[in-house]
């Protein structure tokens, strides 16, 4: 299951991130890493952008990146 499959206000734990190294490092610096708990706050009307909260950080990402974030719903 990827971040794109979560419903709004859905909570999940990050299993792995399959992005290129530079993108992965950026997400880690923002609090998104394997084992982190996150909440999907909003999705744009055409599902192009996803807003998630991980800890105190809110991160917006494109669908291409969200498809590479594998999660386990909780």
Backbone as CSV, one residue per row, in Angstrom:
resi,resn,N_x,N_y,N_z,CA_x,CA_y,CA_z,C_x,C_y,C_z
1,UNK,0.862,-1.172,0.000,0.000,0.000,0.000,0.907,1.233,0.000
2,UNK,0.540,2.221,-0.798,1.322,3.454,-0.838,0.526,4.594,-0.208
3,UNK,1.200,5.707,-0.055,0.553,6.891,0.516,-0.662,7.300,-0.315
4,UNK,-0.616,7.073,-1.618,-1.731,7.430,-2.493,-3.000,6.630,-2.187
5,UNK,-2.841,5.475,-1.561,-3.991,4.615,-1.260,-4.696,4.977,0.039
6,UNK,-4.069,5.810,0.873,-4.696,6.217,2.132,-5.852,7.166,1.883
7,UNK,-6.829,7.115,2.744,-7.929,8.074,2.691,-7.565,9.288,3.542
8,UNK,-8.259,10.386,3.307,-8.009,11.607,4.072,-8.160,11.329,5.563
9,UNK,-7.298,11.895,6.363,-7.212,11.694,7.809,-6.766,10.288,8.190
10,UNK,-6.315,9.498,7.201,-5.810,8.163,7.479,-4.450,8.226,8.143
11,UNK,-4.219,7.301,9.062,-2.943,7.235,9.779,-2.213,5.978,9.333
12,UNK,-0.883,6.076,9.263,-0.095,4.940,8.795,1.324,5.034,9.336
13,UNK,2.033,3.923,9.199,3.453,3.862,9.524,4.204,3.663,8.212
14,UNK,5.267,4.424,8.027,6.069,4.313,6.805,6.868,3.012,6.854
15,UNK,6.738,2.200,5.802,7.497,0.956,5.703,8.812,1.179,4.978
16,UNK,8.740,1.842,3.819,9.950,2.154,3.059,9.652,3.266,2.070
17,UNK,10.714,3.891,1.618,10.607,4.971,0.636,11.497,4.592,-0.537
18,UNK,10.910,4.422,-1.723,11.635,3.966,-2.911,11.993,5.103,-3.861
19,UNK,12.224,6.286,-3.347,12.560,7.448,-4.172,14.059,7.478,-4.443
20,UNK,14.473,8.314,-5.395,15.913,8.534,-5.573,16.533,9.056,-4.281
21,UNK,17.830,8.849,-4.129,18.539,9.170,-2.887,18.323,10.609,-2.430
22,UNK,18.387,11.578,-3.339,18.252,12.986,-2.934,16.860,13.289,-2.395
23,UNK,15.841,12.706,-3.012,14.469,12.912,-2.538,14.278,12.230,-1.189
24,UNK,14.809,11.022,-1.059,14.692,10.276,0.200,15.359,11.035,1.346
25,UNK,16.545,11.587,1.085,17.237,12.350,2.127,16.437,13.578,2.535
26,UNK,15.803,14.227,1.581,14.972,15.398,1.884,13.779,14.990,2.756
27,UNK,13.124,13.885,2.409,11.982,13.421,3.204,12.418,13.043,4.617
28,UNK,13.565,12.389,4.739,14.080,12.022,6.061,14.343,13.275,6.883
29,UNK,14.908,14.298,6.259,15.184,15.534,7.005,13.901,16.221,7.468
30,UNK,12.781,15.911,6.814,11.486,16.477,7.186,10.687,15.561,8.116
31,UNK,11.270,14.416,8.485,10.608,13.532,9.446,9.906,12.334,8.855
32,UNK,10.048,12.107,7.546,9.448,10.931,6.908,10.535,9.897,6.675
33,UNK,10.500,8.810,7.441,11.495,7.751,7.342,10.811,6.448,7.736
34,UNK,11.435,5.335,7.449,10.859,4.035,7.800,10.606,3.979,9.296
35,UNK,9.386,3.638,9.673,8.998,3.562,11.075,8.269,4.795,11.582
36,UNK,8.293,5.881,10.821,7.625,7.117,11.245,6.108,6.973,11.095
37,UNK,5.378,7.555,12.027,3.915,7.587,11.947,3.521,8.870,11.224
38,UNK,2.535,8.761,10.339,2.086,9.937,9.608,0.571,9.952,9.503
39,UNK,0.048,11.126,9.175,-1.380,11.316,8.942,-1.528,12.031,7.614
40,UNK,-2.402,11.520,6.758,-2.692,12.186,5.491,-3.722,13.279,5.769
41,UNK,-3.308,14.528,5.674,-4.175,15.644,6.027,-5.084,16.067,4.868
42,UNK,-4.507,16.208,3.693,-5.285,16.685,2.541,-4.758,16.102,1.248
43,UNK,-5.654,16.045,0.266,-5.304,15.634,-1.090,-5.930,16.658,-2.028
44,UNK,-5.160,17.104,-3.007,-5.703,18.094,-3.944,-6.832,17.472,-4.753
45,UNK,-7.720,18.306,-5.328,-8.884,17.784,-6.049,-8.549,16.782,-7.157
46,UNK,-7.468,16.980,-7.865,-7.102,16.054,-8.933,-6.085,15.011,-8.480
47,UNK,-5.858,14.932,-7.163,-4.934,13.975,-6.541,-3.507,14.133,-7.059
48,UNK,-3.101,15.376,-7.311,-1.738,15.655,-7.747,-0.812,15.956,-6.574
49,UNK,-1.369,16.434,-5.464,-0.560,16.842,-4.316,-1.142,16.248,-3.037
50,UNK,-0.246,15.793,-2.167,-0.635,15.174,-0.898,0.034,15.938,0.242
51,UNK,-0.727,16.245,1.279,-0.198,16.920,2.457,-0.257,15.939,3.618
52,UNK,0.912,15.648,4.190,0.982,14.714,5.312,1.622,15.396,6.507
53,UNK,1.315,14.869,7.677,1.952,15.337,8.897,2.682,14.164,9.512
54,UNK,3.963,14.384,9.803,4.789,13.384,10.476,5.442,14.093,11.653
55,UNK,5.001,13.767,12.846,5.490,14.478,14.024,5.032,15.922,13.969
56,UNK,5.967,16.856,14.101,5.631,18.281,14.055,5.725,18.856,12.650
57,UNK,6.147,18.039,11.673,6.343,18.525,10.300,5.142,18.240,9.422
58,UNK,4.831,19.200,8.590,3.843,19.004,7.527,4.594,19.051,6.209
59,UNK,4.359,18.041,5.383,5.091,17.899,4.132,4.108,17.752,2.987
60,UNK,4.263,18.582,1.962,3.467,18.456,0.742,4.333,17.782,-0.306
61,UNK,3.747,16.841,-1.022,4.506,16.142,-2.061,3.634,15.831,-3.261
62,UNK,4.277,15.712,-4.404,3.566,15.353,-5.633,3.187,13.881,-5.606
63,UNK,2.244,13.539,-6.451,1.777,12.157,-6.545,2.933,11.212,-6.882
64,UNK,3.866,11.643,-7.741,4.985,10.786,-8.137,5.815,10.357,-6.928
65,UNK,5.979,11.251,-5.963,6.730,10.926,-4.745,5.850,10.103,-3.808
66,UNK,4.590,10.485,-3.654,3.676,9.778,-2.749,3.511,8.311,-3.151
67,UNK,3.617,8.018,-4.441,3.493,6.627,-4.913,4.684,5.784,-4.491
68,UNK,5.783,6.410,-4.126,6.986,5.695,-3.731,7.108,5.527,-2.216
69,UNK,6.153,6.094,-1.468,6.166,5.973,-0.001,5.220,4.833,0.374
70,UNK,5.791,3.694,0.792,5.013,2.523,1.151,4.663,2.601,2.640
71,UNK,3.382,2.382,2.941,2.897,2.552,4.309,2.077,1.342,4.758
72,UNK,1.899,1.250,6.072,1.020,0.257,6.696,-0.020,1.030,7.494
73,UNK,-1.304,0.920,7.147,-2.335,1.698,7.867,-2.467,1.242,9.320
74,UNK,-2.750,2.221,10.195,-2.961,1.879,11.616,-4.300,2.429,12.069
